[in-house]
Structure formats: structure tokens, C-alpha cells
């Protein structure tokens, strides 16, 4: 057995047998408890995340919440701790895998089995809600199966704890696009249990109809569908399902939380009645193919281009110690328990540091618990700043503009004042026309007028300014290939009416960066615009805004957010 499978590796009191799955935060293994002989699942935090307090807090929160929730259909967390700095959870082992794994290929599911599985999840969900827990990430990947194919709910790492009338959280992920409720997609903060009910209805739709109600090539496109598009009636997509199911699923997937069923159990029982027409029926669950009636495309997957064994081999062949350490750390990201990688890394990092290594920043010492256990710490209801999302950025632009901008916009004097200042400074005269043609009628003029002001734009730090007619302002930011950024521009002038055509995005080579972007519909109206841009080259990108009277002058805010 190759070392990459970690067969027979020891991790404290556990003997690791095989890898079950992995995610962005942790890797899950099947393991044997040496003392008792019990089979368990080990969820081990990735090495690179052990120093991130927010991630570790989420890891601890999953244990805290799961130990608080003792239910026949919630996966039990037996232990939480750290062994030689490696944080882990010991979980109840589920030999049936996840529902997502079961439907990796087209699979037929009988209507009675679908109802049985949904009842299991609904009972676990209602129980969690009564305990004041909102899961926020109900999806096929978080539903596990035991030997009898009974369903169990798992992964409370981003759950929210209801505290009186407020929700507190240590997580920052807002959910999974395929299952997310409209209120989550809009970035609302006053979320409650009804968002989970919507996600459960998405799973019910999959089991009854055969695929997701909304899908697309881009996560933001799916979010927009959840917010704005009507749910395709199940009987229109799959003629084999009873028409009575339409009303049940459409109510479960209502855009407004108050229009949904009051509980998971009520919803599933209504669904069971709609499907109990005594006709034997099976649904082909095919979530990765295109379907007539509603286009369904697989979400893009990140190709795996390297494996742990190859990286360890590269580390053994290089003569550069620091290059070898880099290879080994990448290998341990893929296989945290790779024995050879761990041994080699210990040998390299355990050696007396050279002068070059001494210059590296010191890593904080990780806690070591050789017994394999640490006491659970009480989760602090400490608010942590969430990463930018489309909705959060747009809401920030729309709701947090400064009073100065509003005053200048209301007076209509901001542009004139800035124009006078520019004249005093001796800056070039504003470009109001080209060869007798008004500036607003010249295509692509924004790309040709040099900016009178250039400023670096930092992520999550909105900049406010006032733009005069015939002037351009420019904002630069750096980004790496493969990343995505959201660019938001909002004018507060009542006369701003055509902002989009007066904005240019310029790539590091001076080309039209808008080719890498699409205009998002979340900022409504002509006075604002939002772009989602996929960065295809490294370097300095620029946003240039041209002032045209009656179209893009006056007070405005510009901001970028990393996706």
C-alpha cells in the first residue's frame, strides 16, 4: 500500500486505515482506536490552517455544537483535541459515505426511500433548531449514511448559535450556492432557521425531480437565480412526478422565509402526502448532466495536478533545503498523515537553523497533547469580520456612504468645486468634446483621457470622491491569476444615468480588462455598476472612471472585494 493512502499510519492512539475525503479545511480518515478496537472517523485540520485562530475556532465550534446535539440522526463527535499540534475531531464512523458520493453517477432512488431519508434529516434539523442552532450549510455532502443507509446530519463548523433575538457566529462562510437561501445570498444578517428549511427543500427537489432547481457555470449566477428567478415547477421538468408535488416544493422554496413551511417535519410530511398516490415510482438522480427544460451544468472543479508521493520524491531529489521543505509542506496539504513527508520535514526543520533560516519569521508553537485530548473550550460569541461577498460589498456601497457625499450630491456642487481646484493646480483642461463631438457621444473615450487623479485601491476599503465632467479618475489594484474580484461603483448624484459605459477596466498590458468581467445585476439602476472579474494575468489592474455631465458626475464610491 502506498504511503499516500496512509494505510497503517499511527496518529496518537489511532491507527489510520484509509482516507475518506477532504475539504478546504480538513481531511477525514477512517481509523481504529487501538485501545478499544472501535472504528471511528478522524477529521484532521490541515497543517497550514493551524495558525489561523478563526479556522481553529470553527473547528472547536463544530465539536462544541455536536456534543450539545445528541440525536439519533446527527453524527456524534466523541472527542476533540490536538496531538503534537495537529487538531482533530473523532467522529462517529459512517460506512455509507455521503449522499453526494452516492449520487456521483446517475442513480435511481425510489420515492419511498427518498421520503425516508428526508424524514431522518428533517428530524435532526428540527431538533437542532429547537436547541437554538442554525446549521447554514445543509447539502448532500453533509448528509452521511450508515450501514442500513439511514441518514445522519453532520458538519456544524459554520453553524450559528441563537442568542436571544440575535445570531452569533464564529464562522464566516455563508453557505453553498446550490443550496443557499435567497436571504443568505443577499447577505442578510438576521438569518434564522428558515434558511435551513430552504436548503432542505433544495435536497427534496433533487430527490424528487432528479437535479437541482438552480444551477449554472458560475456561483454568482446561481446566487442570482435563488434571489430573482422562479423555481421551475417539478412536473414541468420531470413529467413522472405527481402535480401535487409542485405546490409542496414551490412552497418549500419560497423566496420569502415567512411563506415557507413552519418546520422541516411539516414540510416533509406534506411532501410524503403529495407522493403517496400508490404508484411505484423511482427518480433518476443525475445532478451533473444537462437537462431539457432547465439547463443544469456541473460546477467547475479544480483539477488535481499533483499528488503527495510525487512531491515527496521531488523533495528527496532537490539539493536545496528550503525548496525541499516547500515540496514537503505541499505534500502534507494533500496528505496530512503522509509518514515519509512528516519524517523528512521533521529532519529538515529540526536541524540547526542556518543564517538564512534564522531570518524566516518564527512560527508560533502549537499546543501538544500526547494523550490525544484537550478539554473543549467554551465558544466565545466573538464577532469576526466576514470576507467580502457580492452582497456584502454592494450593501456596504449602498448603505455606508459618507454624509459628505450625500451633501455634495444634494447641492450638486461637488463636480464644480473639484473642477475649480483642478484649474488652480494647473491640470489639463477638461475634455468636453472631441472634434466638435460631445464627449458623451465618443465611444471608448474613457480609455484615451489621461487621469487627473490616480490612487491605489485596497480590498475592502471603499474610496469616496467627486468627479467633474471631462475628467477621469483612476484606481489601481494588484491581483494574481485565477482569483476573482468584485468591482463596485455607485454614484450618488441624482443625474447619474449611464455609469457603465463611462467605466474602463484596464489589464496590466494596457488591454481592455472588461473582457475578463461580466456585469452583475445586484447593483440596480444606471447610477451604479458591479463587475465580477476573473483575473488572467498578474500585475497592476486599473479602474478608470470618466465624468460625463448627466451620466457620471458628482459624488461616488468605488471599492473592490476579493471573492
C-alpha positions as CSV (number, residue, x, y, z in Angstrom):
1,X,0.0,0.0,0.0
2,X,1.4,3.4,-1.0
3,X,2.3,5.9,1.6
4,X,-0.1,8.4,0.1
5,X,-3.0,6.3,1.3
6,X,-1.7,6.5,4.9
7,X,-2.6,2.8,5.4
8,X,-1.4,1.7,8.9
9,X,-0.1,5.1,10.0
10,X,-0.3,5.9,13.7
11,X,-1.8,9.1,14.9
12,X,-1.6,9.2,18.7
13,X,-3.9,6.4,20.0
14,X,-5.3,5.8,16.5
15,X,-4.3,3.6,13.6
16,X,-5.2,5.3,10.4
17,X,-6.6,2.9,7.8
18,X,-7.7,4.9,4.8
19,X,-8.6,8.4,3.6
20,X,-12.4,9.0,3.3
21,X,-12.5,12.5,1.9
22,X,-11.1,16.0,2.1
23,X,-12.2,19.6,2.0
24,X,-10.7,23.1,2.2
25,X,-10.3,22.9,6.0
26,X,-9.6,19.3,6.9
27,X,-9.0,15.8,5.7
28,X,-11.1,12.9,7.0
29,X,-9.8,9.4,7.6
30,X,-11.1,6.0,8.7
31,X,-9.2,5.0,11.8
32,X,-9.1,2.3,14.5
33,X,-8.9,3.2,18.2
34,X,-6.0,1.0,19.3
35,X,-7.2,0.5,22.9
36,X,-10.9,-0.3,22.3
37,X,-10.7,-1.6,18.7
38,X,-13.6,0.8,17.7
39,X,-13.7,2.2,14.2
40,X,-14.1,6.0,14.0
41,X,-13.7,8.8,11.6
42,X,-10.8,11.3,12.2
43,X,-11.2,14.8,10.9
44,X,-7.8,16.4,10.9
45,X,-7.3,20.1,10.4
46,X,-4.9,21.0,7.6
47,X,-1.4,22.0,8.7
48,X,-1.4,25.4,7.0
49,X,-4.6,26.4,8.9
50,X,-3.5,25.5,12.4
51,X,-2.1,29.0,12.9
52,X,-5.4,30.7,11.8
53,X,-7.3,31.4,15.0
54,X,-10.6,31.8,13.2
55,X,-10.3,28.4,11.5
56,X,-9.3,26.7,14.7
57,X,-12.3,28.4,16.4
58,X,-14.6,27.0,13.8
59,X,-13.1,23.5,14.3
60,X,-13.7,23.8,18.1
61,X,-17.2,25.1,17.5
62,X,-18.1,22.0,15.5
63,X,-17.1,19.8,18.4
64,X,-18.9,22.0,20.9
65,X,-22.2,22.2,19.0
66,X,-22.1,18.5,18.0
67,X,-21.6,17.4,21.7
68,X,-24.5,19.6,22.6
69,X,-26.7,18.0,20.0
70,X,-27.4,14.3,20.9
71,X,-29.8,13.0,18.3
72,X,-30.2,9.6,16.6
73,X,-29.7,11.3,13.2
74,X,-26.8,13.7,14.0
75,X,-23.3,12.4,13.6
76,X,-21.7,12.2,17.1
77,X,-18.4,13.9,17.9
78,X,-16.7,11.8,20.5
79,X,-13.5,13.8,21.1
80,X,-11.7,17.0,20.2
81,X,-8.1,17.7,20.8
82,X,-4.6,18.1,19.4
83,X,-1.8,15.6,19.1
84,X,1.6,17.3,18.6
85,X,0.0,20.4,17.3
86,X,-2.4,18.6,14.9
87,X,-6.1,19.5,15.7
88,X,-8.6,16.7,15.2
89,X,-12.1,15.6,15.8
90,X,-13.1,12.0,16.5
91,X,-16.4,11.4,14.8
92,X,-18.9,8.5,14.6
93,X,-17.9,6.4,11.6
94,X,-20.5,6.3,8.7
95,X,-19.6,3.4,6.3
96,X,-22.2,4.5,3.7
97,X,-20.4,7.7,2.9
98,X,-22.2,10.9,1.9
99,X,-25.3,11.4,-0.3
100,X,-23.2,13.4,-2.7
101,X,-20.9,10.3,-3.1
102,X,-23.9,8.1,-3.6
103,X,-25.1,10.3,-6.5
104,X,-21.7,10.8,-8.1
105,X,-23.1,8.8,-11.0
106,X,-26.8,8.7,-12.2
107,X,-28.6,6.7,-9.6
108,X,-32.3,5.7,-9.3
109,X,-34.0,6.3,-5.9
110,X,-37.5,5.1,-5.1
111,X,-39.9,7.7,-3.8
112,X,-40.4,5.8,-0.5
113,X,-36.6,5.8,0.1
114,X,-36.4,9.5,-0.7
115,X,-39.1,10.3,1.9
116,X,-37.4,8.0,4.5
117,X,-34.0,9.8,4.0
118,X,-35.7,13.2,4.2
119,X,-37.5,12.3,7.4
120,X,-34.2,11.4,9.0
121,X,-32.7,14.8,8.1
122,X,-35.8,16.7,9.0
123,X,-36.0,15.2,12.5
124,X,-32.3,16.1,13.1
125,X,-32.8,19.6,11.7
126,X,-35.9,20.4,13.8
127,X,-34.1,19.1,16.9
128,X,-31.1,21.4,16.2
129,X,-33.5,24.4,15.6
130,X,-35.2,23.7,19.0
131,X,-31.8,23.8,20.6
132,X,-31.1,27.2,19.1
133,X,-28.7,26.0,16.4
134,X,-29.0,27.1,12.7
135,X,-26.8,24.9,10.5
136,X,-26.5,27.2,7.5
137,X,-24.8,24.6,5.2
138,X,-27.4,21.8,4.5
139,X,-26.2,19.9,1.5
140,X,-25.7,16.4,0.1
141,X,-22.1,16.4,1.2
142,X,-23.2,17.0,4.8
143,X,-25.6,14.0,5.0
144,X,-23.9,10.7,5.8
145,X,-25.2,7.2,5.6
146,X,-24.7,4.2,8.0
147,X,-24.7,0.5,7.1
148,X,-28.5,0.5,6.8
149,X,-28.5,3.6,4.6
150,X,-30.1,5.7,7.4
151,X,-29.2,9.4,7.0
152,X,-27.3,11.5,9.5
153,X,-26.6,15.2,9.6
154,X,-23.1,16.4,10.1
155,X,-20.6,19.4,9.9
156,X,-21.7,22.2,12.2
157,X,-18.5,24.1,11.6
158,X,-20.3,27.2,10.3
159,X,-23.5,26.8,12.3
160,X,-24.9,29.8,14.1
161,X,-26.0,29.8,17.8
162,X,-29.2,31.7,18.5
163,X,-28.6,34.0,21.4
164,X,-31.9,35.6,22.4
165,X,-33.1,37.5,19.4
166,X,-29.6,37.7,17.8
167,X,-27.4,35.2,15.9
168,X,-23.8,34.9,16.9
169,X,-21.2,33.1,14.9
170,X,-17.6,32.0,14.8
171,X,-17.8,31.0,11.1
172,X,-17.6,33.3,8.1
173,X,-18.7,31.1,5.2
174,X,-22.2,32.0,4.2
175,X,-23.2,28.7,2.6
176,X,-23.0,26.6,-0.6
177,X,-24.5,28.3,-3.8
178,X,-26.5,25.3,-5.0
179,X,-28.5,25.1,-1.7
180,X,-28.4,28.6,-0.4
181,X,-31.5,30.5,0.6
182,X,-32.3,33.9,-1.0
183,X,-31.8,35.7,2.3
184,X,-28.3,34.2,2.7
185,X,-27.5,35.0,-1.0
186,X,-28.4,38.6,-0.3
187,X,-26.1,38.7,2.6
188,X,-28.7,39.5,5.2
189,X,-27.6,39.3,8.8
190,X,-30.9,38.5,10.6
191,X,-30.9,34.9,9.4
192,X,-32.9,32.2,11.2
193,X,-33.8,28.5,10.9
194,X,-35.9,29.1,7.8
195,X,-32.8,29.3,5.7
196,X,-32.1,25.7,6.6
197,X,-35.6,24.8,5.6
198,X,-35.0,26.3,2.1
199,X,-31.8,24.2,1.8
200,X,-33.7,21.1,2.8
201,X,-36.3,21.8,0.1
202,X,-33.4,22.0,-2.4
203,X,-32.4,18.5,-1.4
204,X,-36.0,17.3,-1.6
205,X,-36.3,18.8,-5.1
206,X,-33.2,16.9,-6.1
207,X,-34.5,13.6,-4.7
208,X,-38.0,14.1,-6.3
209,X,-37.1,15.7,-9.6
210,X,-33.6,14.4,-10.3
211,X,-31.5,17.6,-10.3
212,X,-31.1,21.0,-8.7
213,X,-33.7,23.7,-9.1
214,X,-30.9,26.2,-10.0
215,X,-27.5,25.6,-11.5
216,X,-25.0,27.3,-13.7
217,X,-21.4,27.9,-14.7
218,X,-20.7,30.4,-12.0
219,X,-21.5,30.6,-8.3
220,X,-22.7,34.2,-8.6
221,X,-25.1,33.2,-11.4
222,X,-26.6,30.6,-9.1
223,X,-27.0,33.0,-6.2
224,X,-28.8,35.4,-8.5
225,X,-31.2,32.7,-9.6
226,X,-32.0,31.9,-6.0
227,X,-32.8,35.6,-5.4
228,X,-34.7,36.5,-8.5
229,X,-35.8,33.5,-10.7
230,X,-38.9,31.5,-10.1
231,X,-38.5,27.9,-9.2
232,X,-39.1,25.5,-12.2
233,X,-42.3,23.5,-11.4
234,X,-41.2,19.9,-10.8
235,X,-43.9,18.4,-13.1
236,X,-42.6,20.6,-15.9
237,X,-39.1,19.3,-15.6
238,X,-39.9,15.7,-14.7
239,X,-43.4,14.6,-16.0
240,X,-43.3,11.5,-13.9
241,X,-43.7,13.3,-10.6
242,X,-47.3,14.0,-9.4
243,X,-48.5,17.5,-10.0
244,X,-49.4,17.7,-6.3
245,X,-45.7,17.9,-5.6
246,X,-45.4,21.3,-7.4
247,X,-47.3,23.1,-4.7
248,X,-45.3,21.5,-1.9
249,X,-41.8,22.1,-3.3
250,X,-42.6,25.6,-4.5
251,X,-43.8,26.5,-1.0
252,X,-40.6,24.9,0.5
253,X,-38.5,27.0,-1.9
254,X,-40.5,30.3,-1.4
255,X,-38.3,33.4,-1.8
256,X,-39.7,34.9,1.4
257,X,-39.0,32.9,4.6
258,X,-42.5,33.6,6.0
259,X,-44.0,31.9,3.0
260,X,-42.3,28.5,3.7
261,X,-43.4,25.7,5.9
262,X,-43.0,26.3,9.7
263,X,-40.8,23.3,10.3
264,X,-38.8,20.6,8.5
265,X,-41.2,17.9,9.7
266,X,-44.3,19.7,8.4
267,X,-42.6,20.2,5.0
268,X,-41.6,16.5,4.6
269,X,-44.9,15.2,5.7
270,X,-46.6,17.4,3.1
271,X,-44.2,16.1,0.5
272,X,-44.9,12.5,1.6
273,X,-48.6,13.0,1.2
274,X,-48.1,14.5,-2.3
275,X,-46.1,11.5,-3.3
276,X,-48.4,8.9,-1.8
277,X,-50.5,8.2,-4.9
278,X,-49.8,4.4,-4.6
279,X,-47.9,4.4,-7.8
280,X,-44.4,2.7,-7.8
281,X,-42.0,5.5,-8.8
282,X,-38.3,5.9,-9.0
283,X,-36.4,9.1,-9.9
284,X,-33.1,9.1,-11.7
285,X,-30.8,11.4,-9.7
286,X,-28.5,13.0,-12.2
287,X,-27.1,16.2,-10.8
288,X,-24.1,16.6,-13.2
289,X,-25.8,16.4,-16.7
290,X,-27.6,18.9,-18.9
291,X,-31.4,18.5,-18.7
292,X,-34.1,19.7,-21.1
293,X,-36.4,22.3,-19.6
294,X,-33.8,23.7,-17.3
295,X,-30.2,23.9,-18.1
296,X,-28.1,22.2,-15.5
297,X,-24.3,22.2,-15.7
298,X,-21.7,20.9,-13.4
299,X,-19.9,23.4,-11.2
300,X,-16.2,23.8,-12.2
301,X,-13.9,21.5,-10.3
302,X,-10.3,22.3,-9.6
303,X,-8.1,19.7,-11.4
304,X,-5.7,17.8,-9.3
305,X,-2.3,18.2,-10.9
306,X,0.0,16.7,-8.3
307,X,0.0,14.1,-5.5
308,X,1.8,13.8,-2.3
309,X,4.1,10.9,-3.4
310,X,5.3,12.9,-6.4
311,X,6.0,16.0,-4.2
312,X,7.9,13.9,-1.6
313,X,10.0,12.4,-4.5
314,X,10.8,15.9,-5.7
315,X,11.8,16.9,-2.2
316,X,14.2,13.9,-1.9
317,X,15.9,14.8,-5.2
318,X,16.5,18.5,-4.8
319,X,19.7,19.8,-3.2
320,X,18.0,23.0,-2.0
321,X,16.9,22.5,1.6
322,X,14.3,25.2,1.5
323,X,12.9,24.0,-1.8
324,X,12.6,20.5,-0.3
325,X,10.6,22.0,2.7
326,X,8.3,23.7,0.3
327,X,7.6,20.4,-1.5
328,X,7.0,18.6,1.7
329,X,4.6,21.1,3.0
330,X,2.6,21.0,-0.2
331,X,2.6,17.2,0.1
332,X,1.2,17.4,3.7
333,X,-1.5,19.7,2.5
334,X,-2.7,16.9,0.3
335,X,-2.0,14.0,2.7
336,X,-1.6,15.4,6.3
337,X,-0.5,11.9,7.6
338,X,2.0,11.0,4.9
339,X,4.6,9.3,7.0
340,X,7.6,9.9,4.8
341,X,6.8,13.5,4.3
342,X,6.4,14.0,8.0
343,X,9.7,12.3,8.8
344,X,11.6,14.3,6.1
345,X,10.1,17.6,7.2
346,X,11.0,16.9,10.8
347,X,14.6,16.1,9.8
348,X,14.9,19.3,7.8
349,X,13.1,21.7,10.1
350,X,14.6,20.1,13.2
351,X,18.1,20.8,12.1
352,X,20.1,23.7,13.5
353,X,18.8,26.8,11.6
354,X,21.2,28.5,9.2
355,X,21.5,32.2,9.0
356,X,19.1,32.2,6.1
357,X,16.6,30.2,8.0
358,X,17.0,32.3,11.1
359,X,15.7,35.2,9.1
360,X,12.4,33.5,8.5
361,X,9.5,34.6,10.7
362,X,9.1,32.3,13.7
363,X,6.1,30.0,13.7
364,X,4.0,30.1,16.9
365,X,4.4,27.0,19.0
366,X,1.3,24.7,18.6
367,X,-0.1,23.0,21.7
368,X,0.9,19.4,22.2
369,X,-1.2,16.9,23.9
370,X,0.4,13.5,23.9
371,X,-2.7,11.9,25.5
372,X,-4.6,12.8,22.4
373,X,-7.1,15.0,24.1
374,X,-7.7,18.6,25.1
375,X,-10.6,19.9,27.1
376,X,-13.2,21.6,25.0
377,X,-13.1,25.4,25.3
378,X,-16.3,27.4,25.5
379,X,-17.0,29.0,22.2
380,X,-16.8,32.8,22.6
381,X,-19.5,34.7,20.8
382,X,-17.0,37.0,19.4
383,X,-17.9,38.6,16.1
384,X,-15.3,38.0,13.3
385,X,-15.2,40.1,10.2
386,X,-16.6,38.1,7.3
387,X,-14.8,38.1,4.0
388,X,-16.2,40.1,1.1
389,X,-19.1,38.6,-0.7
390,X,-21.0,40.2,-3.6
391,X,-23.9,41.2,-1.4
392,X,-21.8,42.4,1.5
393,X,-19.8,44.7,-0.7
394,X,-22.9,46.1,-2.5
395,X,-24.7,46.7,0.8
396,X,-21.6,48.5,2.0
397,X,-21.5,50.7,-1.0
398,X,-25.2,51.5,-0.8
399,X,-25.7,51.8,2.9
400,X,-22.4,53.2,4.2
401,X,-21.7,56.2,2.0
402,X,-20.5,59.2,3.9
403,X,-22.6,62.2,4.8
404,X,-20.2,64.3,2.8
405,X,-21.1,62.5,-0.4
406,X,-24.8,62.9,0.1
407,X,-24.4,66.6,0.9
408,X,-22.3,67.3,-2.1
409,X,-24.7,65.3,-4.3
410,X,-27.7,67.1,-3.0
411,X,-26.1,70.5,-3.5
412,X,-24.9,69.5,-7.0
413,X,-21.7,71.5,-6.4
414,X,-19.2,68.7,-5.9
415,X,-18.1,68.5,-9.5
416,X,-17.8,72.2,-9.9
417,X,-15.7,72.6,-6.8
418,X,-13.3,69.8,-8.0
419,X,-13.1,71.5,-11.4
420,X,-12.1,74.8,-9.9
421,X,-9.4,73.1,-7.8
422,X,-8.0,71.3,-10.8
423,X,-7.8,74.7,-12.7
424,X,-5.9,76.3,-9.8
425,X,-3.5,73.3,-9.8
426,X,-2.8,73.8,-13.5
427,X,-4.1,70.4,-14.6
428,X,-5.2,69.9,-18.2
429,X,-8.5,71.4,-19.3
430,X,-11.4,69.0,-19.1
431,X,-12.3,67.1,-22.3
432,X,-15.8,68.1,-23.1
433,X,-15.8,67.4,-26.8
434,X,-13.6,65.8,-29.5
435,X,-13.5,67.4,-32.9
436,X,-16.8,69.1,-32.2
437,X,-18.5,65.9,-31.0
438,X,-19.7,66.0,-27.3
439,X,-17.6,63.7,-25.1
440,X,-20.6,61.6,-24.1
441,X,-21.1,60.6,-27.8
442,X,-17.5,59.4,-28.4
443,X,-17.1,55.6,-28.0
444,X,-14.3,54.4,-25.8
445,X,-13.3,57.9,-24.7
446,X,-12.7,56.7,-21.1
447,X,-9.6,54.7,-22.4
448,X,-8.0,57.7,-24.0
449,X,-8.2,60.5,-21.5
450,X,-5.3,60.5,-19.0
451,X,-6.5,60.6,-15.4
452,X,-6.2,63.8,-13.3
453,X,-6.1,61.6,-10.3
454,X,-4.6,58.1,-9.7
455,X,-4.9,56.2,-6.4
456,X,-4.2,52.7,-5.2
457,X,-7.4,50.8,-4.2
458,X,-7.2,48.3,-1.3
459,X,-9.5,45.4,-0.9
460,X,-12.5,46.1,1.4
461,X,-11.6,49.8,1.8
462,X,-14.1,51.9,-0.2
463,X,-12.9,55.2,-1.5
464,X,-15.2,58.2,-1.9
465,X,-14.6,61.2,-4.3
466,X,-16.3,63.7,-6.6
467,X,-15.9,63.6,-10.4
468,X,-16.3,66.6,-12.7
469,X,-17.3,66.5,-16.3
470,X,-14.4,65.9,-18.7
471,X,-12.2,64.4,-16.1
472,X,-11.1,60.9,-15.4
473,X,-10.1,59.3,-12.1
474,X,-8.1,56.0,-12.0
475,X,-7.8,53.4,-9.3
476,X,-5.2,50.6,-9.3
477,X,-5.0,47.2,-7.6
478,X,-2.9,44.1,-7.9
479,X,-4.3,40.6,-8.3
480,X,-3.0,37.1,-9.1
481,X,-4.1,34.9,-11.9
482,X,-7.1,32.7,-11.1
483,X,-8.5,35.0,-8.5
484,X,-11.8,36.8,-8.7
485,X,-12.6,40.3,-7.7
486,X,-15.8,42.3,-7.4
487,X,-15.6,45.9,-8.5
488,X,-18.4,48.2,-7.3
489,X,-19.0,51.8,-8.3
490,X,-22.0,53.8,-7.0
491,X,-22.8,57.4,-7.9
492,X,-25.0,59.5,-5.5
493,X,-25.8,62.2,-8.0
494,X,-29.5,62.2,-9.0
495,X,-28.4,62.9,-12.6
496,X,-26.0,59.9,-12.9
497,X,-27.6,57.7,-15.6
498,X,-25.0,55.8,-17.6
499,X,-22.2,54.8,-15.4
500,X,-21.3,51.6,-17.1
501,X,-20.3,53.0,-20.4
502,X,-18.0,55.6,-18.7
503,X,-16.0,53.0,-16.7
504,X,-13.0,51.1,-18.1
505,X,-11.1,48.2,-16.6
506,X,-7.5,48.0,-17.9
507,X,-5.3,44.9,-17.6
508,X,-1.6,45.0,-16.8
509,X,-0.7,45.1,-20.5
510,X,-3.0,48.0,-21.2
511,X,-5.7,45.9,-22.8
512,X,-9.5,46.0,-22.2
513,X,-9.9,44.2,-18.9
514,X,-13.6,44.1,-19.3
515,X,-13.1,41.1,-21.5
516,X,-12.4,39.2,-18.2
517,X,-15.5,40.5,-16.5
518,X,-19.2,40.4,-16.6
519,X,-21.7,42.9,-15.3
520,X,-23.6,41.7,-12.2
521,X,-27.2,42.7,-11.7
522,X,-27.0,43.2,-8.0
523,X,-26.4,47.0,-8.2
524,X,-29.7,48.1,-9.8
525,X,-30.2,51.3,-11.8
526,X,-27.9,53.3,-14.1
527,X,-26.2,55.2,-11.3
528,X,-24.2,52.2,-10.2
529,X,-22.4,49.2,-11.6
530,X,-20.8,46.0,-10.4
531,X,-18.4,43.8,-12.2
532,X,-17.2,40.2,-11.5
533,X,-13.7,39.8,-13.0
534,X,-11.7,36.7,-13.3
535,X,-8.0,37.7,-13.2
536,X,-6.0,36.1,-16.0
537,X,-2.6,37.8,-15.5
538,X,-0.6,39.2,-12.6
539,X,0.3,42.8,-12.2
540,X,-1.4,46.1,-11.7
541,X,-5.0,46.4,-12.9
542,X,-6.7,49.8,-13.2
543,X,-10.2,51.1,-13.0
544,X,-10.8,54.4,-14.9
545,X,-14.0,56.5,-14.5
546,X,-14.8,59.3,-16.9
547,X,-17.1,62.1,-15.9
548,X,-19.8,63.0,-18.4
549,X,-22.4,65.6,-17.5
550,X,-25.7,64.0,-16.7
551,X,-24.2,60.5,-16.8
552,X,-21.3,60.0,-14.4
553,X,-20.5,63.2,-12.5
554,X,-20.8,64.1,-8.8
555,X,-20.2,62.1,-5.6
556,X,-19.4,58.4,-5.8
557,X,-17.9,55.5,-4.0
558,X,-15.6,52.8,-5.6
559,X,-14.5,49.6,-4.0
560,X,-13.1,46.2,-4.7
561,X,-13.6,42.9,-2.9
562,X,-11.7,39.6,-3.2
563,X,-14.0,36.7,-4.0
